[in-house]
Amino acid sequence: METKFTRGNWRVTKPGYVATSYEDGKPRGVAVTLTTSISESEADAHLIAAAPDLYEMLSDALELATPCNAATPDAWSQRQKKAQRWEERTRWALAKARGEAG
């Protein structure tokens, strides 16, 4: 399924309440969060920057949750490796959403 949101690597830029999407080193999109609290605005920007990564992790989770009809040990091994990579990437995406990873 094709997504309609702005492509690119989103990250929080200075000041901390701006999330910017970059593709090929060039800005593609900007999201500004403004609340009555600077810390909430910055937290919102981190969540926005992580949203495409979180979307990808949820999409991959659905694929991994689908029953596997693989009958060979190699196919099971490949699925296990994919699940391990998914777990690592999901932990990173959640850390990004919390503002703990770039």
N, C-alpha and C positions, 0 to 999 in steps of 0.2 A: 504494500500500500504506500502510495506516495504521500509524503507529508507536505504541508503547506506553510510551515513556519520558516523563519529566516534561517538559512543554512549557515554553517561556519562554526568556529570554535568560540563559544561565548565565554567571556571572563569579565570579572569586576574590574573596572578601571577607576582611577582617582578622579574626583572624589568617590568614596566608597559606595555611593548610591547609584552608580551608573553601571549597567551591564552592556557590554559591547560585543557584537559578533564579528569575527574576523574570518576572512577566507582569502587564501593566498597572500597573507600579510596585510590585507587592506580591510578597513572597516566596511561592514555590510549593513549593520543595523545597530540601533541603540535603544535601550530601555532605561528610563529614568524612574526611580522609585522615590516618592516623597511622602513621608508621614510626619507626625509630630515628634517622632523620635529618630535621631540620626542612627542609633544602633539598629532599630527596626528597619529603617530604609536600607542600611547596608546588608542586613540579613535577607531582606527581600531581593536585593540585587544578586546575592549569592544563589538564592533559590532559582531565580530567573536564569542565571548563567548555567545552572546545572540541569535545567528542565529538558533540553534535548538529550543529554546523557541518560537521565532518568527514564525518558520515553523509550530510548533504545534498550535499556535494561528490562523494562516491562515487556517490550516486544519480544526480546530474547527469552524472557521467563515463560511466556506463553508457548514458545517453540519447545523449550525444555520440558514443559509440563505435558506436552502432547505425548501420548504413549508411543514408545519406540518399538517398532517391529523388527529391529535388527537382530539377526540370528547369529551373527559371527562375533567372536571375541574382539576382533579389531573394531567393528562398528560400535560395540559397547565401550571400548577403550576411548574411541574418538569422542563419543558422547560425554564420557566422564571428564575428559580434558576440556571440552567445551563448557561443561558445568563449572569446573574449577576456574576457568578464565572469566566466566560470567560472574562468579562470586567475587573475584578480585576487582573486576571493573565496577560492580555494583557498590562494593565498599568504597571505592574511589569516588564514584558519583555522589554517594551520600555525604562523604567528607567534603566534596566540592560544594554541595548544597548548604552545608553548615559553615562554609568559609574556611575550612581547614586544609584544603588542597586547591591548587591552581589548575 
